[in-house]
Amino acid sequence: MNKYLKILALALFVTACGEEGFVPPVLDELGAVKKEYELDYTEGSVDIQIYANKSGKASFLEDVNWAAIENPAFDGDAVITVGYTENRTGALREASILLTTSTRKDTVYLYQNFLHLMK
């Protein structure tokens, strides 16, 4: 008997899928094409390609005084631009950018090289 109930349930599911009112589920999408960016020590900017099917925003995970996200809001697939200053600190600089939508999160990492000064 249990076997027949399973067959009936499968038949009803297949029939329902064939009706015009059936809407397939939409999977949430969010991600950056590249997860890590190595930046030169000089001042500049980097474009980060994002694939998304919802609106969202980009923000730094920590306080960053040497870089700024120029266009943090996005609505679907987008490119966000991050501007950064010259690195004369003598040390590698790092920053993490959090991409968020209402249902997903992803992280992008920036690493900026430094100017080697000879004494």
Salt bridges, closest charged atoms under 4 A:
ASP28 OD2 - LYS54 NZ 3.57
GLU86 OE1 - ARG88 NE 2.61
ASP106 OD2 - LYS35 NZ 2.23
